[in-house]
Amino acid sequence: MFNDSKHGFDKAQTRYEVFMLEPHDWVPNNRKLPVVVYRQALAPDSGNLADAFEMLFERNDWPPQWRDGIFDYHHFHATAHEVLGVCGGSAQVIVGGPGGKLVTISAGDALLLPAGTGHCLQSFERHFQVVAGYPDGQQWDIRREALSPEERWTMEALPFPPLDPIDGKQGPLVEHWLHAA
């Protein structure tokens, strides 16, 4: 259990959903690694969620890089895996490219996207904001077109930390990503 009494952050037992995505049109998705949706990774009413997600990501070797929304156009990152911690509001996000899976996320939830996973903000409520973290040494790009075979190979070979961005030494990254590698 993540507990930072100085800031009042509480991390309860996280529930999560795991699913694979097939390549779709120009969006490669990831053939080896599943998407993970963490439900109430942090208690939504436990204080400043942006600070809490940043500390959690940093502690688990997924250094935070920015706070903002999610782009409202389909895109993916070929050069980095990404974790998004929802620190305000709620949103519907299309995951997997045009015609993909519609996922609803709310304050306290997190979304782990392996490199190549398409995503696009469909709609949002209140002051929707996320904190984004990436594995050390990976710099995100924004892709809106198909990859070359060489770029796809490089994307699929990207390393990732041995720690889950939310649950550290346990959790779905350890269970599903490390076994797929």
ChimeraX attribute file (.defattr): number of C-alpha atoms within 10 A of each C-alpha:
attribute: neighborCount
match mode: 1-to-1
recipient: residues
	/A:1	10
	/A:2	15
	/A:3	13
	/A:4	12
	/A:5	8
	/A:6	6
	/A:7	13
	/A:8	13
	/A:9	21
	/A:10	20
	/A:11	20
	/A:12	13
	/A:13	14
	/A:14	16
	/A:15	13
	/A:16	16
	/A:17	12
	/A:18	14
	/A:19	10
	/A:20	15
	/A:21	20
	/A:22	14
	/A:23	16
	/A:24	16
	/A:25	13
	/A:26	15
	/A:27	24
	/A:28	25
	/A:29	29
	/A:30	23
	/A:31	15
	/A:32	15
	/A:33	24
	/A:34	22
	/A:35	25
	/A:36	20
	/A:37	23
	/A:38	23
	/A:39	19
	/A:40	21
	/A:41	25
	/A:42	30
	/A:43	18
	/A:44	20
	/A:45	12
	/A:46	14
	/A:47	15
	/A:48	14
	/A:49	26
	/A:50	22
	/A:51	15
	/A:52	25
	/A:53	28
	/A:54	21
	/A:55	15
	/A:56	23
	/A:57	27
	/A:58	17
	/A:59	14
	/A:60	19
	/A:61	19
	/A:62	27
	/A:63	21
	/A:64	24
	/A:65	12
	/A:66	13
	/A:67	17
	/A:68	13
	/A:69	18
	/A:70	19
	/A:71	12
	/A:72	13
	/A:73	15
	/A:74	22
	/A:75	23
	/A:76	29
	/A:77	24
	/A:78	26
	/A:79	21
	/A:80	24
	/A:81	24
	/A:82	24
	/A:83	27
	/A:84	25
	/A:85	33
	/A:86	30
	/A:87	27
	/A:88	23
	/A:89	17
	/A:90	21
	/A:91	24
	/A:92	17
	/A:93	23
	/A:94	22
	/A:95	24
	/A:96	29
	/A:97	25
	/A:98	17
	/A:99	10
	/A:100	16
	/A:101	15
	/A:102	16
	/A:103	15
	/A:104	15
	/A:105	22
	/A:106	22
	/A:107	25
	/A:108	26
	/A:109	26
	/A:110	27
	/A:111	23
	/A:112	25
	/A:113	26
	/A:114	27
	/A:115	24
	/A:116	28
	/A:117	30
	/A:118	30
	/A:119	27
	/A:120	21
	/A:121	18
	/A:122	18
	/A:123	13
	/A:124	18
	/A:125	11
	/A:126	9
	/A:127	12
	/A:128	19
	/A:129	23
	/A:130	27
	/A:131	25
	/A:132	26
	/A:133	28
	/A:134	25
	/A:135	25
	/A:136	15
	/A:137	11
	/A:138	17
	/A:139	14
	/A:140	18
	/A:141	11
	/A:142	11
	/A:143	17
	/A:144	14
	/A:145	13
	/A:146	13
	/A:147	16
	/A:148	9
	/A:149	9
	/A:150	8
	/A:151	13
	/A:152	17
	/A:153	11
	/A:154	12
	/A:155	21
	/A:156	20
	/A:157	12
	/A:158	16
	/A:159	14
	/A:160	21
	/A:161	17
	/A:162	16
	/A:163	21
	/A:164	23
	/A:165	32
	/A:166	26
	/A:167	21
	/A:168	18
	/A:169	14
	/A:170	13
	/A:171	18
	/A:172	25
	/A:173	26
	/A:174	18
	/A:175	12
	/A:176	16
	/A:177	19
	/A:178	15
	/A:179	10
	/A:180	12
	/A:181	12
